[in-house]
């Protein structure tokens, strides 16, 4: 009997290694797809061997760092996107790309289903599945953590570790690490375990991409980031590909303790969740890009982007990357970035990323007009009299009504 093919989003960690075996036991021919998004991964040969030992018929490994940064991270930077004022969307941005690659592999391999290892309580299940259906409305989705036969028998790490030991599945996880993490080139996230208590401070040894600001160098570091149409293209005069540039800024930011956040966020499924994130390079780019826009975009465009940014952030967070609304927003932001060219100077120091200068061939800043010194003849202060009176007119009418109502 021919087995049905299934493409699993595979990381090589505990959860997905167990899922490879369990899904194979359910009669699927499992194709384990491992995508390199810039996370620290084991030796590729080890991942291949581990997947096969777990029961995968095929293990595919693909480096998608450049696509991830160019097509997902940079558009988010263009929007200056923050979810609930804090989160730079690192995990949210990776899920649509993983889903896209799964659907592509399913098409090539003749698979009838795709699968993921997200829990039934989190956001990732939504992000994966909305993306699957948007890209292939007829695909079958297998989500073991929503199948009672699986999640009731293997509800947590203890049971998964026992499963791996029973079937000889090689994993590095242990019962000692009281949190879970997810990493890509944009960030690393930590949640669950001891972090489920929002009053519990993160353990110092938890952090991986950055050192504590307390331990950061006592000397600040100045850097220059060059932008072309909103995309960062060089640091200190050295040009990089998108992924290499973010990698380099991660190293710089991590050294100076930049990009740590600890927040309680509102999950799409309705509950609150505490997450701790390290986003050193992304934080630097977010600050630098905003500074570049401040000198190259006019007030109306900045305000328009600011008003729509929360919509972009929420669509990304909720998993609607491949929606019509997102398609419009992505096209729109490209237009806004055409004049965003120039260089931003920043100072990195003990957890802080401070803008100290910006310059652009498309600068809207006119020093003669902005000066508070002697009049250069480019601005007549008396013009402001009528300007203010017109804007004050509705305020004066309202104030008059209030005064009359009291008499």
C-alpha positions in Angstrom: 0.0 0.0 0.0 1.3 3.4 -0.9 1.7 5.7 2.1 0.4 9.3 1.9 3.2 11.9 1.9 3.2 14.6 4.5 5.6 17.6 4.8 6.5 18.4 8.5 8.1 21.7 9.6 11.1 20.1 11.3 13.6 21.8 13.6 15.6 18.8 14.8 14.5 19.5 18.4 12.6 17.4 20.9 9.0 18.2 19.7 9.4 17.8 16.0 11.7 14.8 16.3 9.0 13.0 18.3 6.4 14.1 15.7 8.4 12.6 12.9 8.3 9.2 14.6 4.6 9.5 15.7 3.4 10.6 12.3 5.3 7.8 10.6 3.5 5.4 13.1 0.2 6.8 11.9 1.0 5.6 8.4 2.4 8.8 6.7 5.5 9.0 4.6 7.1 11.9 6.5 9.2 14.5 4.6 11.0 16.5 7.3 11.7 20.0 6.1 14.4 21.9 8.1 14.8 25.5 7.1 17.9 27.5 8.1 16.6 31.0 9.1 19.8 31.9 10.8 19.2 30.0 14.0 22.1 28.1 15.6 21.8 24.6 14.2 23.6 21.4 14.7 25.8 20.0 12.0 23.7 19.4 9.0 24.8 15.8 8.7 23.6 15.3 12.3 20.2 16.8 11.5 19.9 14.5 8.5 20.8 11.5 10.5 18.6 12.4 13.4 15.6 12.9 11.1 16.1 9.5 9.5 16.6 7.7 12.8 13.3 9.3 14.0 11.5 7.7 11.0 11.5 10.4 8.2 11.4 9.0 4.7 13.3 12.1 3.6 15.0 15.0 5.3 15.3 18.2 3.3 17.5 21.1 4.5 17.3 24.6 2.9 19.0 27.9 3.8 16.5 30.7 3.4 18.3 33.4 5.4 18.5 35.9 2.6 14.9 35.4 1.6 13.8 35.7 5.2 15.5 39.0 5.8 14.8 40.6 2.3 11.2 39.6 1.9 9.9 39.5 5.5 12.2 41.3 8.0 12.9 44.4 5.8 9.2 45.1 5.0 8.6 45.0 8.8 11.5 47.5 9.3 10.0 49.6 6.5 6.8 49.8 8.6 8.7 50.5 11.9 6.5 47.7 13.1 5.9 46.9 16.8 3.2 44.7 18.2 1.6 46.3 21.3 4.3 48.9 21.3 7.1 46.5 22.1 7.5 43.3 20.1 9.5 43.4 16.8 7.7 40.3 15.4 10.6 38.0 15.0 8.7 34.7 15.3 5.6 36.1 13.5 7.7 37.0 10.5 9.3 33.5 10.1 6.1 31.5 10.1 4.7 32.5 6.7 8.0 31.7 5.0 8.2 28.3 6.7 4.6 27.7 5.6 5.4 28.8 2.0 8.3 26.4 1.8 6.2 23.5 3.1 3.6 24.1 0.5 6.2 24.3 -2.2 7.8 21.0 -1.2 4.4 19.4 -0.9 3.7 20.4 -4.5 7.1 19.0 -5.7 6.9 15.8 -3.7 3.2 15.0 -4.3 2.3 15.3 -0.6 -1.3 15.5 0.4 -0.7 17.1 3.8 1.5 19.4 5.8 2.1 19.3 9.6 3.5 21.6 12.3 4.5 21.2 16.0 2.7 24.2 17.4 0.5 23.8 20.4 -3.3 24.3 20.5 -3.0 27.3 22.8 -0.5 29.5 20.9 -0.3 31.9 18.0 1.9 29.7 15.7 -0.9 27.2 15.0 -2.9 30.0 13.5 0.0 31.5 11.6 0.9 28.2 10.0 -2.6 27.1 9.2 -3.8 30.4 7.8 -0.8 30.5 5.6 -1.2 26.9 4.4 -4.8 27.5 3.4 -4.0 30.8 1.7 -1.4 29.2 -0.4 -3.2 25.9 -1.1 -6.9 25.9 -0.1 -7.1 22.1 -0.6 -4.2 21.0 1.5 -4.8 18.7 4.4 -3.4 20.0 7.7 -2.2 17.6 10.5 -1.6 19.3 13.9 -0.8 16.6 16.5 -1.2 18.9 19.4 -4.9 19.3 18.5 -5.4 15.5 18.1 -6.6 14.1 21.4 -4.9 10.7 20.8 -1.6 12.6 20.8 -1.9 15.6 23.2 -3.6 13.7 26.0 -0.9 11.0 26.0 2.0 13.4 25.5 1.0 16.7 27.1 4.5 18.0 28.0 8.2 17.8 27.8 8.5 15.0 30.4 6.3 12.7 28.3 8.1 13.7 25.1 11.5 12.9 26.6 10.2 9.5 27.7 8.8 8.9 24.2 12.2 9.8 22.7 14.0 7.5 25.1 11.6 4.6 24.5 12.0 4.7 20.7 15.7 5.7 20.6 15.1 9.1 19.1 18.3 11.2 19.6 17.5 14.6 21.2 19.5 17.1 23.2 16.6 18.4 25.3 16.6 17.7 29.1 14.3 18.3 32.0 16.8 20.9 33.4 16.0 23.9 31.1 12.9 25.6 32.6 11.8 27.4 29.4 11.4 26.9 25.7 12.9 29.0 22.9 12.6 29.7 19.2 15.4 31.4 17.2 15.9 32.9 13.8 18.1 35.7 12.4 15.7 38.4 13.6 15.6 37.2 17.3 15.3 34.5 19.9 12.2 34.2 22.0 11.7 32.5 25.4 8.5 31.5 27.0 6.8 28.8 29.2 8.3 27.1 32.2 9.4 29.5 34.9 8.5 32.5 32.6 4.8 31.6 33.1 5.0 33.5 36.3 5.1 37.2 35.1 6.8 38.2 38.4 9.7 35.8 37.9 12.8 37.5 36.6 14.5 35.7 33.7 17.6 33.8 34.7 20.9 35.4 33.5 22.0 32.2 31.9 18.9 32.1 29.7 20.0 34.8 27.3 21.9 33.6 24.2 22.3 36.5 21.7 23.3 39.3 24.1 25.2 39.9 27.2 23.8 41.9 30.1 24.2 45.7 29.7 26.0 45.5 33.1 28.7 43.4 31.4 28.8 45.3 28.2 31.9 47.3 27.2 32.6 50.4 29.2 33.4 52.3 26.0 30.6 53.2 23.6 30.8 52.3 19.9 29.8 54.5 17.0 28.4 53.0 13.8 27.1 54.3 10.5 24.2 52.5 8.7 23.6 53.4 5.1 20.1 53.0 3.6 18.9 52.6 0.0 15.1 52.8 -0.6 14.6 52.0 3.1 16.8 48.9 3.0 20.0 48.9 5.1 22.8 48.1 2.7 26.1 48.9 4.5 27.6 49.4 8.0 30.6 51.7 8.4 31.0 51.8 4.7 31.1 48.0 4.2 28.3 46.6 2.0 26.6 43.4 3.1 23.8 41.2 1.8 20.6 41.5 3.8 21.3 38.4 6.0 24.9 39.1 6.5 24.1 42.7 7.5 21.6 41.5 10.1 24.1 38.9 11.4 26.7 41.6 11.8 24.4 43.9 13.7 23.3 41.0 15.9 26.9 40.6 16.9 27.4 44.3 17.5 24.1 44.8 19.4 24.6 41.6 21.4 28.0 42.8 22.5 26.5 46.0 23.9 23.5 44.4 25.5 21.0 45.9 23.1 17.5 44.5 22.3 16.3 42.6 25.4 12.6 43.0 26.1 10.3 41.3 28.6 6.6 41.7 27.9 3.1 40.2 28.5 1.4 40.2 25.2 -2.1 39.5 24.0 -2.2 36.2 22.0 -4.6 36.1 19.0 -6.3 33.1 20.5 -7.4 35.2 23.5 -5.1 34.6 26.4 -2.2 36.7 27.8 1.3 35.3 27.4 4.6 36.4 28.9 7.5 36.4 26.4 11.2 37.4 26.7 13.0 38.4 23.5 16.5 39.2 22.3 16.5 41.3 19.1 19.8 43.1 19.0 20.2 43.7 15.3 16.5 44.2 14.7 16.4 46.9 17.4 19.3 48.8 15.9 17.7 48.7 12.4 14.3 49.8 13.9 15.9 52.8 15.5 18.1 53.7 12.6 15.3 53.4 10.0 13.0 55.6 11.9 15.7 58.2 12.1 16.3 57.9 8.3 12.6 58.5 7.6 12.5 61.5 9.9 14.6 63.5 7.4 13.3 62.0 4.1 9.6 61.7 4.6 7.1 64.5 5.0 4.7 64.8 8.0 1.7 63.5 6.1 3.5 60.3 5.0 5.0 59.7 8.4 1.5 60.1 10.0 -0.1 57.9 7.5 2.5 55.1 8.1 2.2 55.5 11.8 -1.6 55.2 11.7 -1.4 52.0 9.6 1.6 50.4 11.3 -0.5 48.8 14.1 -2.6 47.1 11.3 0.5 45.7 9.7 1.8 44.5 13.0 -1.4 42.8 14.0 -1.9 41.2 10.6 1.7 39.8 10.9 1.2 38.7 14.5 -2.2 37.1 13.8 -0.9 35.1 10.8 -2.5 37.0 7.9 0.7 37.5 5.9 -0.9 36.1 2.7 -4.1 38.1 3.0 -5.4 40.7 0.5 -5.0 43.4 3.2 -1.3 42.6 3.7 -0.7 42.5 -0.1 -1.9 46.1 -0.2 0.2 47.2 2.8 3.3 45.6 1.4 2.9 47.3 -2.0 2.1 50.7 -0.3 5.1 50.7 1.9 7.4 50.2 -1.1 6.3 53.5 -2.5 7.0 55.3 0.8 10.6 54.0 0.9 11.7 55.4 -2.4 13.3 58.6 -0.9 14.6 56.8 2.3 18.2 57.0 1.3 21.2 58.2 3.3 23.2 57.5 6.4 22.4 57.3 10.1 25.0 57.6 12.8 24.3 55.7 16.1 26.1 55.2 19.4 25.8 51.8 21.1 26.3 51.8 24.8 25.2 49.4 27.6 21.8 48.4 26.3 21.2 51.8 24.5 21.1 52.6 20.8 21.2 56.3 20.4 20.9 58.3 17.1 23.5 61.0 16.9 23.2 62.1 13.3 21.5 61.6 10.0 22.1 62.8 6.4 20.4 62.2 3.1 20.5 63.4 -0.6 16.7 63.5 -0.3 16.7 65.5 3.0 13.7 67.6 3.6 15.5 69.5 6.3 16.3 73.1 5.4 18.8 74.6 7.9 18.2 78.1 6.7 14.5 77.7 7.3 14.7 75.9 10.6 17.4 78.1 12.2 16.5 80.1 15.3 19.3 82.6 14.5 19.0 85.6 12.2 16.2 85.6 9.6 17.5 84.2 6.3 14.5 85.5 4.3 13.0 82.1 3.7 10.3 82.2 6.3 8.1 85.1 7.3 6.9 84.8 11.0 3.9 87.0 10.2 2.5 84.2 8.0 1.9 82.2 11.2 -0.7 84.7 12.4 -3.4 83.8 9.9 -2.4 80.1 10.0 -3.0 80.0 13.8 -6.2 81.9 13.6 -7.7 79.6 11.1 -6.8 76.5 13.1 -8.0 78.2 16.3 -11.4 79.0 14.8 -13.2 75.8 15.8 -11.6 76.0 19.3 -12.8 79.6 19.8 -16.3 78.7 18.7 -16.4 75.7 21.1 -15.0 77.9 23.9 -17.7 80.5 23.2 -20.5 77.8 23.4 -19.2 76.7 26.8 -19.0 80.3 28.0 -22.6 81.0 26.9 -23.9 77.8 28.5 -22.7 79.0 31.9 -24.5 82.4 31.7 
